[in-house]
Amino acid sequence: MSDAIARADPALQRVYASLLKAVQSLGPVVEERGDRSVLLRSRGGFLGVHPKHDCLDLQIVTDHAIRAARVTKVDPVSARRFHVHVRLVTEKEVDAQLLGWLREAYDLMA
């Protein structure tokens, strides 16, 4: 049985590979591939990746709401945790701003 990334569009597989490489530069990362999504963990899960037909929907775990043009939604999941949603379509969207948010999430869950 194939996982969510294996079934994604080849262009989105390349975006995911670029994202994974960038995230691995933060430190040790455990990749848990599932049928519909991927969870990336340091100690706890800090990033959910949900392949859609035209993008990767990222769910970044934070301790505060992030307001930015590229943030599509912010879900409060508890008093001190939020899921910040960001859509990725191209590899160049894996940029310094996104990596800053991912560094925060990684450190929060380490």
ChimeraX attribute file (.defattr): number of C-alpha atoms within 10 A of each C-alpha:
attribute: neighborCount
match mode: 1-to-1
recipient: residues
	/A:1	5
	/A:2	9
	/A:3	13
	/A:4	18
	/A:5	24
	/A:6	14
	/A:7	13
	/A:8	19
	/A:9	15
	/A:10	11
	/A:11	14
	/A:12	23
	/A:13	18
	/A:14	15
	/A:15	21
	/A:16	23
	/A:17	14
	/A:18	16
	/A:19	20
	/A:20	15
	/A:21	11
	/A:22	16
	/A:23	19
	/A:24	14
	/A:25	11
	/A:26	14
	/A:27	13
	/A:28	13
	/A:29	20
	/A:30	14
	/A:31	15
	/A:32	12
	/A:33	16
	/A:34	13
	/A:35	13
	/A:36	13
	/A:37	19
	/A:38	19
	/A:39	19
	/A:40	22
	/A:41	19
	/A:42	20
	/A:43	14
	/A:44	17
	/A:45	20
	/A:46	24
	/A:47	25
	/A:48	20
	/A:49	24
	/A:50	21
	/A:51	24
	/A:52	16
	/A:53	9
	/A:54	13
	/A:55	19
	/A:56	23
	/A:57	19
	/A:58	22
	/A:59	22
	/A:60	24
	/A:61	28
	/A:62	25
	/A:63	17
	/A:64	14
	/A:65	17
	/A:66	17
	/A:67	11
	/A:68	10
	/A:69	7
	/A:70	13
	/A:71	15
	/A:72	13
	/A:73	16
	/A:74	19
	/A:75	13
	/A:76	16
	/A:77	12
	/A:78	9
	/A:79	8
	/A:80	10
	/A:81	14
	/A:82	19
	/A:83	23
	/A:84	24
	/A:85	21
	/A:86	21
	/A:87	20
	/A:88	21
	/A:89	16
	/A:90	15
	/A:91	16
	/A:92	11
	/A:93	16
	/A:94	18
	/A:95	11
	/A:96	10
	/A:97	11
	/A:98	15
	/A:99	17
	/A:100	11
	/A:101	16
	/A:102	20
	/A:103	16
	/A:104	16
	/A:105	21
	/A:106	26
	/A:107	16
	/A:108	16
	/A:109	15
	/A:110	15
